[in-house]
Amino acid sequence: MTASQAATANRLYRTAALRAMEQRARAANPQPTLMERAGRDAAEYAQALMGPTGKAVLILAGPGDNGGDAFEVAARLKRSFHRVDVVHLGAGRHQSADAQAAAAKWHAADGRVLNVIPGNVHYDLVIDGLLGIGLKQAVTGPLAQLIEQANRIAAPRLALDIPSGLNADSGAMMGTTFRATHTITFLAPKPGLYTLDGPDVCGEIRVADLGVSDDKADGTLLDGAVLAQLPLRRPRNFHKGRAGGVAVIGGATGMVGAALLAGRAALRLGAGKVFLGLLAEHAPTTDTANPELMLRRIDALLNEPAVNVIAAGPGMGTESAAQRTLTQILRSDLPVLLDADALNLVASYAVLQSAVQTRQSPTLLTPHPAEAARLLNKAVDEVQADRIAAALALAQRFRSLVVLKGNGSVCAHPDGRWWINPTGNPGMASAGMGDVLSGMTAALLAQGATPEQALLAGVYLHGAAADDLVANGEGPIGLTAGEVGDRARALLNRALAG
């Protein structure tokens, strides 16, 4: 991958930004057309997936430009002596000049166009060029039946630009969706490939920039650089006071474990001192598993001079004592991370919402979709329908850095910037994962990372640790939050040493 391609791979474009990018690219370099370049790169990828010539390929072509891409691929594969069948839906509808030219190439090559997928034919590859990024309504009817039939074919399935039926901006499956084993996406990655349902239907993703370089990205895909850039490298002449202090406040009756998980994760990620303030009536005074944790009364902890970051919410509960405690925390001039019940309290009380909005010190919010819905006074489905918009709305409403957790977590800044995290796996659908993320992020912040660095690195590292565990056979089933915190320590040290 060239430096240009690597940079492009980290840039995310929603549909409106991508259309503008296409216009700039056409004006700057009109020949060969973007469609011809897409067909060239996709045909090369298809050949790499299939191997030698003489393979059988089924190509599904829609009525728009995605269908034009499909015809370009079909003509190229036929010239390479593959046996190609094209099923074309929407013939006769309005097409762009480029799409018409691509279809003409196929007809000039004596390629046949079918209305249905032939029965009793073995295919070595299925290529989806039905809908592309312009999808506006759910896929139903004959088109849905065609996609369902294609999904049943026992062969690799390659989507051109994006699997048909997947929303390019939100990652939501809109009705029946093509389930690709591989996706080649053109010009730049789309956020829908990496969040919500996207990772389940895209398979392996390849970015073909078509020779276009563009720096007007809409968002960013996180990668390991967020770890290497952390300002955490330590000289030999170092002491724990220079590594900051984290206060974790939560742990109401029956939920002490949540605060313990957060505190232990903060220790694993290098905080010099970690204090726990527990709300439980009969709270423990020592964590026998990690006696390094210092358990204190909450009123004393809020005035502890060694603390430079507060993480509030893990197991906090929503009783009146928790509300009073959170009110005190929000008056602090320290950076504050709010998670779990702290977010639910903010959603329930206007006075707490105002307290967050008017804070002068950094605030970080780490909601899952249901917590985000409460904060925005929306249904969970509305939040999930546009995760980027929801994360940005939270960041701007509460003047806070936000991570909207879930498959392809979305991070957002009040200034309008956003990121998608590609790490993580289904094993993280397990108790305590959010508590560990809170402790990890607070520890990075306490050690001198900026709030933005701490949030992005914490989110990326959290998922990467879970991925590393799964890669070594320790999940996804049965993966525990504590294991993720332990593995995150190893990955962070490896990244900083590299």
N, C-alpha and C positions, 0 to 999 in steps of 0.2 A: 504494500500500500504506500503510495506517495504521501509526502507531507500534506499536499492539497487534499488528497482523499481522506487522510486521517482527520484533518480539520473539519471537512464537510461531514464526516460521520458523526461528529459531536454536535452538529447544528440541527435543530429541529424546526420545522416549518409547518404551521397550520395552513389550511387550504388557501386562505386569502393571501398570506405571505408567499406561498408557493406560486400562485398565479402571477403575482408581481415579479417573482424571480424568473418565471418562464418568459414573460414579456421582455425583461432585460436581456435574457440570454438570446432570444430570437433576434432582437435588434442588434446585438453585438456580433453575433456569428450565425447568420441565417442558414448556411449550408455547411455540411449536410444538416437536414432538419433534426430537431430534437427527437422526433418519432423514429427517424432512420437510425440515429445514434442509440436510442433505446432498444430498437429491434436488433441492432448489431450486438450490443452487450448482453441482451437477454438470450440471444441465440448461442453466443459463446458459452454462457453459463449453462444453458440447457445441454449443450454438447458435453460439457464437463460432467454433468450429472449422469448422462446416459452412457458415455464412453464412445466406442467406435461407431462408424456409420451403419446404416441399415436397420436402425431402430424404428419402432412404431410410436408415433406421437399423436396425441389428441389435443387439439387447441380449441378453446372456447372463446369466441370473439363476439363482443357486444357491439352496440350501435355507435358508440362514441370513440374518443381518442384512445381509450384503453383497447378497444377492438382494433383500431389502427395499429397499435403496438403489436397486437397478436398477429395481424396479417404480415407485418414486417418480419416477425420471427418465423412464421410459417414459410414464407418465400425463401428465407435464408436456409432453414433446415432442409427444405426440399432440394435446394441446390447442393446441399451437402449429402445428398443421397439417403436421407431418412424418408420413411413412409409417413406422410402427414395427412391427417383428417382434420378439417376445420368445420366446427359447428357454429353457425353464425345466427345470432338472434338480433332482430331489429333491422333487417335489410330493408332499404327503401326509406328509412328515416333520414333526417338531416344529418350530414356528416361534415366535418371540417375538410378542407382541401387536402391536408396531409393524410387524413384517414382514407379519403377516397383514393388517393394515389397509392397508398399501401394496399388497399383491396385490389386495385388494378394490377399491381405487381403479381399478386397471387393468381388472379385470373390469367394473366399473360403467361404464367408458368404452367398453365393447364391444371391448376389446383382445383380440387372439387370442394364445393360448399354443401354442407349437410344441414338438415333441420333438426335432426335428433342424433344422439350418440348411437353408433352401430352396436348391435348386440353380438355377443360371442366373438369379440375381437380383443386380442391381448394387446395392451399398450404398455410401453416402457416408461412413458412420461405423460402426465396431463398438465397442460398449461392453461391458466385462467387469465383471460383478458376480457372479462365481461363488463365490469362496471368502473373500476378505478376509484379515484378520490372524489368524484362528484356526486356520490350517493346522497340522496336527500330523503328517501322513504324506505320503509321496510321491504325486504325482498320476499315476495310471495308468488303464488301462481305458477305458471309454466317455468319461469326463470328459477324459482326455488326448487322445483322438481328436477331441473337440469343440474343444478348445483348438488343436490342430494345424490343424484346418480353418479356424478363425477367423484364425489367424496367416497363412494363405495368401491371405486376402482383400485385394485391392489397394485399401485405403482406410486413412485414419487410424484408429488403435486407441486408445481411451481406457479406462484402468483406473480403477475406483472404489476409492479408498483405497490399494490396492496390487495389482500384477499377480497374478492367480491363479497359484499355484505357487511364489511367492517368499516365503521366510521373512521376516516383518516385523522380526524381531530380528537375524538374522545376515546377511541378504542372500543366503543360499544358495538356489539353484534346487532345489526338491524335486520331481524328476520333470519332466514337461512343464510349461512355464511360458508364460503369455500374454506376448507381446512387444508392449508398448505403445509407441506413439509419444508418448503423453501420459498423465500420471497426475495425478489430482486426489486428494490425500490429505486426510482429514478430521481436524479438531481440532488436530492437530500432526503434524510429520514423524516417520516411523519410521526407525530407523537402517538397516534393511535396504534402504531406497531408495538409500542413499549409499555402501554398502560391498560388497565382494566382487562378486557378479553383479548387484546392484541397478542400478547405472548402465547396464548393458547392456540391461536389459529394461524400464526405467521411462520412458525418453524424457524429454520436458520435464515437470518437476514443478511443480504448483501446489498451494499449501497453502490450504485453506478452513477457517478456524478456527471456523466456525459460530457466531460471536458469543461464543465462550467464551474467557475469559482465565484462565490458570492458570500459576502460578510454581513448580510442583513438578516441574520437568523432571528427567528421568533422566540426560540427557547434553546435549551442545552441538554444534551444527554450526558449524565455524569459518567466519569470513568475513574480509574485508579489515581489519576493525577491529583484528585482532591486529598488523597492521603499523603502523597509525596510532598505536597506543598504546605503541609501543616508545620507551624513554627515550634516544633516540640523537641528538636534534637538537643541533647543535654551535654554540657561540658563535664569533665570529670569533677571539677570543683562545683558541686551542686548539693543542695539540701532540700528537704521536703517542703520547706516554707516557700520555695520558688515554684513549686508545682501546684499551688493554689489549694483552696478548700471548698468542698461541695457540701451543702446542707440538703438532705433529702427529707421532705416533710410530708407525712401521710400516715399510712399504717393504722387505720382505725380498727376497732375490735373485729376480729375475723379476717382482716386483710393486712396483717403485719408483714406477711411474706412479700407483698408487692413492694413495700419500701425497702425490705432487705435485699431483694433482687436488684433494685435500682442502686442501692448503696454499694453492693458487691461489684456491680458493673463499673461504677465510678472508680473503685479501687483498681480493678483490672486494667482500666484505661489510663491509669497513672496519676490521678489526683493525689496530691500530697497528704491531705487530710480529708476524711469523709465522716460527716456527722449525720446522725439520724434523729429526727424529732418525730415521735410516734404519738398518735392520738388515742390509741387503745387505752382503756381504763387500767388494765393490768399489763402494761407493756413490759417486755423484757428489758433488762438493763445491760445485757451483753449478747452479742451474736457469737455463740460458741464456735460456729463454722468459720467466721472471720472476726476474731476478736480485735482486729485492727479498726473496725468500725467503732465510732464513739457515739453512744446513745445518750442524748441529753434531753432536758425539758425544752419544750418548744419556745417558751418565753425567753429562756436563756440563750437558746440557739440563734434567735433572731438578732441578738446583739453580740454574737461571737465574732471577734475581730479577725479570726483566721478564715472566715467564710467569705469567698468572693463570688459565689454563684449559688442560687437556690433552685432546686428542682422540686416543684410542689405538685401533688396530685396522686401519686401511686398509692392505691388503697386508702385514700383520704376519707371517703364517704361524703355524704352531703348533709350531715346533721348540722345543727346550729354551731357547734364547736368548730367544725371544719370551715363554716362560712366566716366565723370571726377570725380564725387563723389566716385564711386566705386574704381577708381584708388587710390584715397587718402585713402580710408578705408583699402585697401589691403596693404598699406605701414605701417599701424598701427602695433604696437607690442602687441596689445590686441588680445585675442581670438575672432574670427569672425565666425558668422553663416551666410551662404549665402543661400537664398531661392528665388524662383520665378524669377523675372526679373533680379536679380543679377546673377543667373545661366545662363539665356539667354544671358546676356552681356558677360559673361565669354566664353560661347560657340561661340560667334560671333567674338571675338577679341583675336588673338594669344598673344598679349601683356598682356592681363588680365589672360589668361591661365598660362603664365609664372609667373606672379605675384603670383598666387595662389600656383603654384608648388614650388616656392622658399621661401614661407613664413616660418619663424622660429617659429611663435606662432601658437597655434592650430587653425585649420580651420574645420568647420562642413558644409557639403553640404546636402540639404534636397530636392532632385529632385523628381518629379513625373515621370512616364515613358517617357513622351514626352520630358521633360527637360533633362532626362538622355540620351535619344537618341541624342539630339543636342550636348551634351557634348562629347559623344563618336563617333559622326559622323556616327550613325547607324540609321536604321529604328526602329520605335517603336516596331514592331513585333519581331525584333531581340533581343531587350532588354527583352521583355516579354518572349521570348522563353527560356531564361536562366537568371532569375532575380539574382540569386546568383552570377553568373559569371559577370554580368553587374555591380552589386554593388561593387564587388571586383576590377573590372577594374577601376572604377571611384576612389575608395579609393587609389589605387596604383598609378594611373596616376596623381592625384592631391595631393597626400600625405595628405589626409584628411579623417576624419571620415565621413561616408556617410549613409544616410537612403534612400533607394529606396522605395518610398511610393507606396501604393496600397494594394490590398487584401493580407494579410500576408506580411507586410512591411519587407524588408531585410536591416539589418544594417551591415556595413562592416568596418573593420579596415585596414589600410595600411599594417599591418603585416600579413594579410591573414585570420584573424579570422572573423567569420560572425555569425549573429543571425537572427532568424525569430520571428516576433511579432505576437502572436495569437489573440490579442485583436482588437476590431473594428467591424463595421457593415456597411451595405449599406447606412444607414442614413448619413454617413460621406461624401457621394458624394454630397457635399453642399458647397456653396461659403464661403471662408474664413477659412476653416478647416486647411489648410496649414499655414496660417498666425498665427493662434492660437498655432499650434505646435511650430512654430519658437519662439514665445514669451515665451511659457512654458519652452522650452529647454534652452533658453538664461537665464531665471530667475534661473533655477537650477544651471547652470554653474556660474552665478554671485555670488551665495551664497556659493560656495566652492566645489561643486561637480566637479569631474574630467570631462574632455570632454567626455570620454567614458561613465561614469556614467550618465551624463546629457542627452546624446543622447538616451541611452537605456531606462532610466527611463521616459524621455519625450515621447518617442514613445509609450511605454507600457501604461503610464498613460493616454495619449491622447485617445487611443482606449478604455481603461477600463472605462473612463468617459462616452464615448458615449454608451458603453454597459450597464452601470448602468442606464443611462437615458432611454434606450429602455426597460430594465427590469422593469422600473417603469411606462411604458406606455407613455413616452414622445418621441416617435419615433418608427421606423426609419423615417417615412415620416414626413417631416417638422422639422427635427432636425436642429438646428442652431449652428454655430461655437461658438457664445457667450455662449450658454448654456453649451457647452462642457468645456469651460474654467472655468465656475462657478463650475461645478460638479467635475472637476479635483482638485480644491482646497480642496473640502470636502474629496475626496478619499486620497489625499496626507496626509492631517492631520490625517486621520484615520490610514493610514499605519505607520506613524511615531509614533503614540501613542501606537500602538500595541506591 
